[in-house]
Amino acid sequence: MENKNDKKTGHYFYRVEHETPTRFWINNPTIHEAKMAIGEGAVGCTTNPSYVSKLLAAPEERKIIRQFVDLLAPYVSDDHTLAGIVQRLAVARLSSLFMPLYTSSENTKGFVTIQGNPFTEDEEENIFSEGLEARKINPNIMVKIPVTLPGIGALKKLINMNIPVMATEIMGVSQMISICESYQNISSAAGRTPPFYVTHITGILDDYFKQENGILSDPVSPMVLKQAGITVAKHQYKLMQQRHYPGRMIGGGARKLEDFTEFVGGAMDITINWQGTADLLLEKDFPVESKIHEMPGQAVINELLEKLPGFSRAYNIDGMEPAEFYAFGGVELFRNSFIKGWQILLDYIAERRNGI
């Protein structure tokens, strides 16, 4: 009888890897979750500025963060600076777990991403300098940059130093076009081609669309609305393939199982949380179906374009100018979640300084 606990018999992610070019990454994991993800075939790991706040909610991880804070607090007076160091130490633990994969794959897999202080991500120099600090952890560290004007500015400096980059906070096709063409131009001038991943934050974009739809006098129907973020992401993937843009697309911000399953079959990666997504996909063990090229009917797209202003800005090639990226509602929603998570860490540092 087939043993379903034996990965060789074909768990879901194993079958996705062996039947399609789609790959699985794990997002913001505890050490235990990261080990389980690696066992199921995860080829990389993403973190964001809310990572440590998630660790503080896990009792065993909280003990580790407490040790970091208590050890460093007497020597680091600024709380934001201390938060950045604690974040890098937490990510370093993940980095070490993925280093064997990075080495065995000849530096093509096993990347672990990091993104710095969200309170200062409107400062190009801060994005760059935090990226340099993070790269001291391990060679498999990949620096995340927001696709905003400051992030695009930091990209040039990072490429010139041959540093792997993941372009994040992408909610619109115009953001993808801007960052990919920037990479092309900078890379060509510098003669360097560091690894480059291009996100689409599907589920967070859906969260923004739900907010926008909630105030419309003639709202989009729930079944149509559910397809909005996925539709933008698939449009982004299609354009990246057609235009032969540099980099590999990676889906993020998953909020439902479809934020993984709808992209299976694509030459792309998808990062998901372990709890509530990866574990459920393993439990449900769906058939592996290639759905990347399945777009909704034109009537669905037309309804979204006509009724939902944010959708047209995200979906259309010329939906936004670079100066508009930072304030786009979906990007702002994502950044606010980072600020909230970073603030939780700042509050914890203040508590520990006060002996609480």
JOMORA-V968023 format. One record per pair of residues at least 4 apart in sequence whose C-alpha atoms are under 7 Angstrom apart, sorted by the first residue. I is the first residue (numbers start at 0). GAP is how many residues later the second one is. D is the distance in Angstrom with one decimal. If there is no record, write none. Layout:
i = [I/I]
gap = [GAP/GAP]
d = [D/D]
//
This chain:
i = [1/2/3/6/9/9/10/10/10/11/11/11/11/11/12/12/12/13/13/13/14/14/15/15/15/16/16/16/19/20/20/20/20/21/21/21/21/21/21/22/22/22/22/23/23/23/23/23/24/24/24/24/24/24/24/24/25/25/25/25/25/25/25/25/25/25/26/26/26/26/26/26/27/27/27/27/28/28/28/28/29/29/30/30/31/32/32/33/34/35/36/36/37/42/42/43/43/43/43/44/44/44/45/45/45/46/46/46/47/47/48/48/48/48/48/48/48/49/49/49/49/50/51/51/51/52/52/52/52/52/54/54/55/55/56/57/58/60/61/62/63/64/65/66/67/67/68/68/68/69/71/72/72/75/77/78/78/78/79/79/80/81/82/82/82/83/83/83/84/85/86/87/87/88/90/91/91/92/93/94/94/94/94/94/97/97/97/98/98/98/99/100/100/100/101/101/101/101/101/101/101/102/104/109/110/110/110/111/111/111/112/112/112/112/113/113/113/114/114/114/115/115/116/117/117/117/118/119/120/120/121/122/122/123/123/123/123/123/124/124/125/126/126/126/126/127/127/127/128/129/130/130/131/134/134/136/141/141/141/142/142/142/143/143/143/143/144/144/144/144/145/145/145/145/146/146/146/146/146/146/146/146/147/147/147/147/148/148/148/149/150/151/153/154/155/155/156/157/157/158/158/158/158/159/159/161/161/161/162/163/163/163/164/164/164/165/165/165/166/166/166/167/167/168/168/169/169/169/169/169/170/170/170/170/170/170/171/171/171/171/172/172/172/172/172/172/173/173/173/173/173/174/175/176/177/178/179/179/179/180/181/182/183/183/184/185/186/186/186/195/195/196/196/196/196/197/197/197/197/198/198/198/198/199/199/199/199/200/200/200/200/201/201/201/201/201/201/201/201/201/202/202/202/202/202/202/203/203/203/203/204/204/204/205/205/205/206/207/207/207/207/208/208/209/212/212/212/213/219/219/219/219/220/221/223/223/226/227/228/229/229/230/230/231/231/231/232/233/233/234/235/236/236/237/238/239/239/240/247/248/248/249/249/249/250/250/250/251/251/251/253/253/254/256/256/257/259/259/261/261/262/262/263/263/263/263/264/264/264/265/271/271/272/272/273/273/274/275/276/277/278/279/280/295/296/297/298/299/300/301/302/303/303/304/304/304/307/308/309/310/311/311/312/312/313/314/319/319/320/323/325/325/326/326/327/328/329/330/331/332/333/334/335/336/337/338/339/340/341/342/343/344/345/346/347/348/349/350/350/351]
gap = [7/6/5/4/4/5/4/271/274/4/269/270/273/274/4/27/28/4/26/27/4/273/4/6/272/4/5/6/245/244/245/246/247/242/243/244/245/246/247/20/245/246/247/18/19/245/246/247/17/18/19/20/244/245/246/247/8/11/16/18/19/20/245/246/247/248/18/19/20/244/245/246/18/19/23/245/4/5/244/245/4/25/4/63/4/4/241/4/4/4/4/5/4/66/67/65/66/67/68/66/67/68/66/67/225/4/66/67/66/67/66/67/68/69/289/292/293/4/288/291/292/4/4/35/293/4/288/289/291/292/6/7/5/6/5/4/4/4/4/4/4/4/4/4/4/18/4/17/280/282/4/4/280/6/4/4/267/270/4/266/4/4/4/262/263/4/32/33/4/4/4/4/46/4/4/4/45/4/4/4/17/43/45/46/4/12/13/4/11/41/4/4/8/9/4/5/6/7/8/9/38/4/4/30/29/30/31/28/29/30/28/29/30/31/28/29/30/28/29/30/11/14/4/217/220/221/220/6/5/6/28/4/27/4/26/27/29/30/4/29/4/4/18/24/27/4/26/30/4/4/4/12/4/4/6/4/22/23/24/21/22/23/21/22/23/24/6/21/22/23/5/21/22/23/4/5/20/21/22/23/28/32/4/174/177/178/4/173/174/4/4/27/4/4/4/30/4/4/5/4/28/33/35/30/32/30/31/32/31/30/31/32/30/31/32/30/31/32/30/31/32/30/31/32/162/5/6/29/30/31/29/30/34/143/159/160/4/141/142/143/4/63/141/142/143/144/4/143/144/145/146/4/4/4/4/4/4/65/66/4/4/4/4/62/4/4/4/5/6/51/52/50/51/52/53/49/50/51/52/50/51/52/53/33/50/51/52/4/50/51/52/4/27/28/31/49/50/51/52/57/4/26/50/51/52/56/4/49/126/130/4/24/125/4/22/23/4/4/121/122/125/4/101/4/6/7/95/5/4/5/84/87/4/4/4/76/4/4/4/4/29/4/64/4/82/83/4/4/58/4/4/4/12/4/4/4/5/4/20/19/20/18/19/20/18/19/20/18/19/20/5/18/4/4/20/4/4/10/29/30/28/29/25/26/27/28/25/26/27/26/5/6/4/5/4/5/4/4/4/4/4/4/4/4/4/4/4/4/4/4/4/4/7/4/6/7/4/4/4/4/4/7/6/7/5/4/4/5/4/4/5/6/4/5/4/4/4/4/4/4/4/4/4/4/4/4/4/4/4/4/4/4/4/4/4/4/4/4/5/4]
d = [6.8/6.9/6.6/5.6/5.5/5.5/6.2/6.7/6.9/6.2/7.0/5.7/5.2/6.8/6.1/6.3/6.5/6.3/6.6/6.3/5.8/6.9/5.6/6.6/6.1/6.5/6.2/5.9/5.2/6.2/6.2/4.9/6.9/5.8/5.8/5.5/5.4/5.2/5.5/6.9/6.5/4.5/6.4/5.0/6.2/5.8/5.3/6.1/4.9/5.6/4.7/5.3/6.9/5.9/4.3/6.5/7.0/6.5/6.3/6.5/4.8/6.3/5.2/5.3/5.9/6.6/5.7/4.7/5.8/5.7/5.2/4.9/6.1/4.7/5.6/6.7/5.3/5.5/6.9/6.8/6.1/6.6/6.3/6.8/6.4/6.1/6.4/6.2/6.2/6.4/6.4/5.3/4.8/5.6/5.4/6.3/4.7/5.0/6.0/6.3/4.7/6.5/5.7/4.8/7.0/5.9/5.6/5.5/6.0/5.4/5.8/6.0/6.5/6.7/5.2/6.7/6.1/6.6/5.0/4.1/5.6/6.6/6.2/6.2/6.7/6.8/5.3/6.8/5.9/5.7/5.4/5.9/6.4/4.5/6.8/5.9/6.6/6.4/6.1/6.4/6.4/6.2/6.0/6.0/6.2/6.3/5.7/6.9/6.6/6.9/6.2/6.8/7.0/6.0/6.3/6.0/6.3/6.9/6.3/7.0/6.4/6.2/6.1/6.7/6.6/6.3/6.8/6.8/6.2/6.2/6.2/5.9/6.4/6.7/6.1/6.2/6.0/6.7/6.5/6.1/5.8/6.8/6.8/6.9/6.4/4.9/7.0/6.1/6.2/6.6/6.0/5.9/6.2/5.0/6.4/4.8/6.4/5.0/4.3/6.7/6.5/5.6/5.8/6.6/4.8/5.8/6.1/6.2/5.1/5.8/5.8/4.6/5.7/6.2/6.5/5.5/5.7/6.4/5.0/6.8/6.9/6.1/6.5/6.8/6.1/5.7/6.4/6.7/7.0/6.1/5.8/6.5/5.8/6.4/4.4/6.1/6.1/5.4/6.0/6.9/5.9/6.2/7.0/6.9/6.4/6.4/5.4/7.0/6.4/6.2/6.3/5.5/6.9/6.7/5.8/7.0/5.0/5.4/6.6/6.3/4.9/6.1/5.8/4.7/5.8/6.2/5.3/6.4/5.1/5.8/5.0/6.0/4.9/5.4/5.4/6.1/6.1/6.0/6.0/6.2/6.4/6.7/6.0/6.5/5.4/5.3/6.2/6.2/6.4/6.3/6.2/6.7/6.4/6.1/6.2/6.0/6.5/6.3/5.3/5.8/6.7/6.6/6.5/5.9/6.8/6.1/6.8/5.1/5.8/5.1/4.7/6.0/6.3/5.0/6.5/5.7/4.6/6.0/6.1/5.0/6.1/6.8/5.3/6.4/5.8/6.0/6.7/5.9/5.1/6.0/5.9/5.8/6.2/6.2/6.4/6.6/6.8/6.9/3.8/6.1/6.3/5.5/5.8/5.8/6.5/5.7/6.1/5.2/5.9/6.1/6.0/6.2/6.0/6.0/6.0/6.1/6.2/6.1/6.2/6.2/6.0/5.7/6.0/6.8/6.3/6.0/5.6/5.2/5.8/4.7/6.6/5.1/4.9/5.7/6.5/6.3/5.9/4.6/5.9/5.6/4.7/5.5/6.5/6.0/6.5/5.0/5.9/6.2/6.1/4.6/4.7/6.4/4.9/6.1/6.5/6.8/6.2/5.7/6.3/6.8/6.3/6.5/4.9/4.7/4.8/6.9/6.4/5.5/6.7/6.6/6.3/5.7/5.2/6.1/6.6/5.2/6.5/6.3/6.6/5.3/7.0/5.9/6.9/6.1/5.5/6.5/6.8/6.9/6.5/6.0/7.0/6.7/6.0/6.1/6.9/6.1/5.9/6.5/6.3/6.1/6.9/6.2/6.7/6.2/6.7/5.2/6.2/6.1/6.7/6.3/6.2/6.3/6.9/6.1/5.9/5.8/5.2/6.8/6.0/5.1/6.4/5.6/4.5/5.1/6.3/4.4/6.1/6.2/5.3/6.6/5.3/6.0/6.7/6.3/6.2/5.2/6.8/6.4/5.2/6.0/5.9/4.6/6.7/5.2/5.8/5.9/4.3/6.2/5.6/5.5/6.5/6.5/5.8/6.2/4.6/5.8/5.8/6.0/6.1/6.3/6.2/6.0/5.8/6.2/6.8/6.0/6.2/6.4/6.1/6.0/6.0/5.3/6.3/6.9/6.0/5.1/6.9/6.6/6.2/5.8/5.6/6.4/4.0/5.9/6.0/6.8/6.0/6.9/6.9/6.3/6.5/6.9/6.8/5.9/6.1/6.1/6.3/6.1/6.0/6.5/6.6/6.3/6.1/6.3/6.1/6.0/6.4/6.7/6.3/6.0/6.2/6.2/6.3/6.2/6.2/6.2/6.3/6.3/5.1/5.5]
//
